[in-house]
Amino acid sequence: MGFIDSHILSFMTFLPLLGAGVILCVPKGKDETIKWIAALASFLPLLLSVRLWFTYDRTLAGVNVASQFQFVEHYSWIPSINVEYFVGADGISMPMLLLTALLSFLAVIGSWGIDKKIRGYMALFLLLETGMMGTFISLDFFLFYVFWEVMLLPMYFLIGVWGGPRKEYAAIKFFLYTLAGSILMLIVLLALYFNTTNPETGAHTFNLLHYMSQNTHNAWLKGFDVRILLFLGLFIGFAIKVPLFPFHTWLPDAHVEAPTAISVILAGVLLKMGTYGLMRISFPVFPDVTVYFALPMAILGVINIIYGALCAMAQSDLKKLVAYSSVSHMGFCLLGMAALTPLGMVGASMQMFSHGMITAMLFFLVGVVYDRAHHRQIDGFGGLGVVVPVYTAFIGFAFFASLGLPGLSGFIAEQMVFLGSFQVFRTLVIIGAVGIIFVAAFHLWALQRVFLGPLNPKYTSLEEINAREIFCLAPLAVLVTIVGVWPMPVLNLMNASLVRLVDLVKAVI
């Protein structure tokens, strides 16, 4: 293994940070140079992610076995408190790494239209990418928490400085919700650290794999009441990020006010960090409590599906409609995870990956029409299909993918969730399936109001989608189609790890 391969995860994580540092050194007035540096700094991790895809061994499970993680780097970082730089990849993190690398690059290209404070924007965006990558590779809880917090500040400023008319309100609301979740996570982190020991040294540890071995827990941590409280602390922290009902209210505001590319990253990657955290930390560290709360989690998932869809139907703002559709779609993830079946868990992970691509397309497309019309009111359009047929084809495709049309990735993911959950939560799955009708309703309603019917005279000369915008959309459309028709390469990527995760959780029954 060469030098790059042995440190590939670190390169993917810190190359954007290096790019941010270079951008800060570029002389004032060199905006085009800054844009190209940002594009290169996000393109290199994408290239490395392709390398990751081809060299990843799909037979190794990872999860709780250190020797089965791949591309591992393990160094002492803060020896006095046993903090380690411990990173690696398995089937839980791999799809998210690939998704993050792709969406980050496309979001940088999609941000080239920004002309205000471009240096600060691109530097903060690349810092955000470092935080996202680091979160998905961390196997040390302290390291995970650091990267998790690194994401908070860039996103706050990206919304608060480059956002819409109510940007300050949206940024502060996002910050407060996320901070509340982070505080709960910090409390759990400290509780685990002081009540868990490294079996080799006997010292306190932040190693997540040690936490998963229940033998390392002391008597206090083995108390079921204590474990319930710690699980709930982590769950709420991650639920805010997903976001699950009733912690979801920050999301529509953040989406509506955020710049287009930031909405893409927010929906495409950041929401997935909540469900990823549950898979990576909550479920394997507290398997007994996971089984105990399986039914309430499934109920929450179904509430998300139905409530998100109904809220989307009530929206007049196209971007808010897409935001609430994300709330609905993330409910499928929780339902599949709560079933604790291999098929349900793989379906949940596939939904994370698929929804990341589809919702990125939708936010890019909403941004395109907003750039031209300077509003997003559904009732303010009409008949645009005649004026911008290429744009209409793209958004029609994205809407059909989002509502779960067979042959596209959304269908595969949702059907796997339903099939994997049906034997466990039959009634809930039937209710959730009814929610698909509402999902289809608001997508088709929006499509009809905006693109069909009589043409609004104000938009007879609306500009068609341009080459840069197609460049951001075409790769996602191709991938959504390929995964919808031939999902096995992605399923094989995650299958071994998620089967191991289910076995680990169910071993306590």
N, C-alpha and C positions, 0 to 999 in steps of 0.2 A: 504494500500500500504506500503510495507516494505521500509527499508532504501535504498536498492539497486535500487528498482523500482522507488523511488522518485528522485533519482539522477543518473538514468541510462545513460542519455546523457552525463553528466559530466564524469562518469566513462569511457564511450566509448571514449571520447575525450582525457582525461588526463592520462589514463593508459599507452598508448604508450610513453608519455612524461616522466612518472615515470620510464618506462623501459629504456629510453635513459639515464636518470640520473644514474640508477643502472649500466648500461654498462660502463659509464665513470669512475666508481669506481672499476671496475674489474681489477686485476693486469695484467700487460703486459704478453703476451704469452699465455693467456687463450682464444684462438680464439673459440674453441668449446663451451666453457661456454657462450661466448658472443652471439654466434648463437642461442643457446637454450633460452637465456634470451629474445632475440629479437623475437623469435618464440612465446614464451609465452606472451610477451607484445602485440603482434598483434593477438594472438589467443583469448585472453580474450574479446576484443571488438567484435570479431566474435561470441563468445558465447552469449554475451549480445545482439547482433543484432538479434539472433534467438529468444531470449526472447522478444525483441521489436516486432518482426513479429507476435508472438502469442498473445500479449497483446494489440496490436494496434486496436483501434475502427475504423472500416472502414466507419462508417456512419457520422463521424464528419469531417467537411470540412477544418477548420482552415483558412488559407489564410489571411483574414483581421479581423477575430473575435478571440480575445484573449481567450475567454472561450472555443473555439473549438480546440485549440492546445492541444496536449497531451505530457505527461512527462515534463511539464513546470517547469523551475526553474527561479525565478525572484528575484534578489537581487540588491541593490544599489552597484555600484562599485566605481565610482569617483563622489561623490555627488556634488562637486563644479561646474561641467559642465553637470550634469545629465546623466552620462554614467551608464548604467545598465548591469549587467550580466543577460541577458534575453534570454533564450534558450527554444526551443520547437520543436515538430515534427508534420508535417501534411503530406498529400499525395504528396506534391511536394518534400519534403526532404526525406521521408521514403525510396523510391527506391535507392536514392543516398547513404544513410547511409548503407544500406545492401550491396550495390555494393562496397563501399569503404572498409568496414570491410573484405569482402571476398577477394578482390584483394590485399589488404595490406598483409594479412596473406600469400597468395599464393606467392606474390612477395618476401617476406622474405625467404620463403622456396626456391624459385627460385634463391635467392642470395647466397645460401650456397657455391656455387662454387667460390665466390670471395675470393681471398687470400691476397689482398693488402689493408692494413690499414682498417681491418675489423671493428675495434672498432668505428672509425670515420664514416664509411659507415652506420653501423646499427644505431648508435645514430642519425645521420642526417635523415635516413629513418623514424625512429619513430617520430622524430620532424615533418617531413612532414605529417605523418598520423594524428598527432594532428591538424595541420593546416587545413587539408582537412575535418576532422570530424567537427571541430569548425565552419568552413564556412557553412556547411549544416544545423547546428542547430541554428545559430545566428538569433535573431529577433531584435537586436539592431544594427544600422548601424555602429557605432563605433567599436563594438565587431566584426562584420562581416569583417570590414576593417582590423582589427588587425590580425585575423586568415588568411585572404586573403594574407596579407604581410608575415605572418609566413611561408607560403608555398614557397615564392620566394627564400629565401636564401638557404635552404636545397637543392632545386632542382638545383640551380646554382652550388653549390659545388659537388653535386652528378654527374652532367654532366661534370663539369670542372676538377674534380680530377680522376674519375673512367671511364671516357669516352674514345672514340677512338682517332685516330691520330689528328683530328681537333677539339678536345674537347674544347679548350679555345675559339676558334671562335664561336662554337655552344652555349657555356654557356653564353658568353657575348651578343650574338645576342638575346638569350632567355631573358636574364636579361633586356636588353634595351627595347625590345618590351613590356614585362610585366610591367616594370617600367613606361613606357609611359601611359599604360592603368591605372595603379594605380594612377598616378598623376591626370588624368582626373576624376577618381572616387573620389579622395580626394576633388577636387574642387566642385563636385556635393554634396558631403557629407556636406561640410561647408555651401554651399548655402541652402541646406535643413534645416540644424540645425538652422541657424540664421533667417530663414523665416517661421519656423513652431513652434507652441506652443502646449504644453501638455494641452488638454482641461480641465483637472482637476486642474492643478496647475498654468497654464498660463506661465510656464517657457519654455525655449527652450528645445528641446528633440531630441534624436537620435533614438527613438522608431519607427521601421518600420511600425507598425500597425497604429500609429498616422499619419505617412506620407500618408498612403493609404486613410485616411479620409480627403477628400478635404477641409472640413470645418476648418481644423487646419492651412491651408496655408494663409499667408498674401496677401495683394493686389499685391505686386511685383511678388510673386511666381505664382499668378493666370494668369499673362500675358502670352498669348499663345507663343509669340516669345521667352520669357525667358524659358518656359517649353520645347520648341523645342531644345534650346541650351543645357539644362540640360539633356534631354533625349538622345541627340546625344553624349554627353560626356560619359554617362553611357554605351550607346550602343557600342561605339568604345572601351571602356575599356573592356567590356565583349566580343566583337567581336574578339579582339586580342587573348583572351584565347580560343575561340571556335576551331580553328580560321576561320574567314570568309574571303573570298577574298575581298580586296587585302592585308589583314593583316596576311596572312598565311605563309609567306616565312620563318619564324623562325622554323616552325614545322618540315619540312623534315630534316633540319640540326640537330636540337636537337635530333630527333629520331635516325638518322644514327649514331651519336656519343655517345648517351647515353648507359649505360649498359642495358642489356635485361630487368631486373626487373623494371628499371626506365622508359623505354619505355612503359612497361605494365601499370604503374601508370599514366604516362603522357597521354596516349591515352585513358585508361580505366576510369580515374576519372577526371584529371585536365581539359581536353577539355570540360567535361560536366558542369564544374563550370561556364563557359560563358553562356550557355543556361539556367542553373539554376538561375544565377543572373538576367537574363532577366525576367524569370517567377516570381522570388521572389521579385524583386525590381522595375525594369523598367516598366513592364506592369501594375501592380496595383497602383504604385505611379503616373504614367503619362498615365492614360487610354486614354485620348483624343488624345495625341500625338501618342500613339500606333496605334489607329485606323487610324490616318492621314498617318502614315508611313507603313501601312500594306502591300500595294502593293510593295514599294521599298524593304521591307524585304523579301517578297516572291521572287522577282526577284533575290536578292542576294543569296537566298537559292538555286534556280535553277542554277545560275552561279556556285555555289559551287559544285553541283551535277555533272554538265557536265565538268567543268574545272578540278576538282579533278580526275575524271575518265580518262579524256584524258591525264593528266599529269602522272597518274599511268601507262597508256599504254606505255608511252615513257621511262620508267625507266629500267635500266639494273641491279640495286641493289634491291634485294628482300625486304630489310627493307624499302627502299625509296618508293617502290611500295605500301607497306602496309600503310606507312605514308600518301601518297596521297589518298589512299582509305578512310582514316579517314576524310580528307578534304571533300571528296565527300559525305560520309555518314552523316556528321554533317549538310550538306545542307538540308537533309530531315527534321531534327529537326526544322530548321528555317522556312521552308516551312509550316510545320504543325502548328507551333506557329502563323505564320502570318495570317493564314486563320481565326483565332479567332472563331473556331467552337469547341464544346466539343470533337468531334471525332478526329479532327486535333491535338488538344492540347494533348489529351491522347496518340495519335500516336507518337507525338514528344517526350513525356516523355518515352514511351515504347522504342522508338529508342535510347534514351540516355542509358537506362538500357541494352537493347539488344546489342547495339554496344560496350558498356563497356566490356561485357563478350566475345564477338566474337573477338574484336581487341586484347584483352589480350591474348587469345589463339594464335592468329597469331604472336604476338611479341615473346611470349614464344617459338613458333615453329621455327621462324627465328633464335632466339638465340641458339636453339639446334643444328641446322646445322652449324651455325657460329663457335660454340665451337669445332666442329669436323673438319671442312674444312678450317677454318680461313679466309674465304671470303664469300661474299653474292652475287656474280655476277651470274645472271640467266644463261647466256651463258656458264659459267664455269662448269655447272653440266650436267646431262643427264642420264636418265635411273635409277635414284636412287630408284624407286619403287621396283625393284628386290632385292636390297641390304638391304633396310630398310623398309619393308612392313608395320610395325606397325606405324612408323613415317609418312609414306605416307598416311595411313588411317586417322590419326589425322589431317594432314594438308589439305587433301582432304575434310574432314568434315568441317574444319574451313573455307576453301575457299567457299564451297557451302553455308554455313551459311551466310557468308559475302555477297555473290551475291544475297541472298534472296530466297533460295530454299524453296518451300512450306513444311511445317512440322517443320521448324526451326524458331527461334524467330525473325530473321531478316525479314522474309516474313511478319509476323504479323504486325510488326512495320511499315514497308514501305507501306503496303496496307492500314493501318489505316490512315497514312498521306495522301496518294493519295485520298482515299474516303472522308476524312474530308476536303480536300482542293479543290476538283473537282468543286463543285458548286460555289465556290468563285473565283478561279483562273483557269478556265478550260484550257486555252491555255498553261499556265505555267506548269500545271500538265502533260499535254500531252508531252511537251518538257522534263520535268523531267523524265517521264516514258521512253522516248527514251534513257536517260542517263543510265538506267538500262542495256541496251544492251552493252554499253561501260564497265560498271562495270563487267558484265559477261565475256566480251571479255578479259580483262586484267587478271582476275582470271584464266580462262581456259588456256590462253596463257602461263602464268607462270607455271601452273600445267603440261602442256604438255612439256615445255622446260626443266624443272628440273627433273621430275619424270618418264616421258615416253620416248620412242625412244631408240636408242642404248646407252648402258652403257658406261660412261666415265671410261676408265681403271684406272684412278687415284683413283677412289672411290670404287673399288671392295671389299675392306675390311672396309668400313665405319661403325663405331660403331652404333648399334641400340639405340633407345631412352631408357633411363634407368628408374628405378622405381621412383626416386625423380622427374624426369621431368613428368612422367605420373601422379604422385600425384598432380602436379600443373595444369595439363590439364584436367584430368578426371572430377572433379567437374564442371568445366565450360562447358564441352561437355554435361554432364547430364542436367544441368540447361538450356542450349540453346535448347535442345530437349524437355524438359518438358514444358518450356514456349511456345515453338513453337506449341506443341500439345494441351496444356491446359493453355492458357494465363490468364484465369479469376482471379486466385488468385492475380496476379500482377496488373491486370487492376482494380480490386476492391480496391486495396491498394491506387491507385492514383485518381480514378474516381471522388469521391465527391469533392476533393480539386480543381481539374482542371475544373470541371463544374462551381464551385464557381468563379474561376479566370476568366473564359470567361464571366460569367454574370456580374462580377464587371467591366470588361473592356467595355463590350457592353452597360452598363447602361448609358454611356455618349452619345450614339448615339441618 
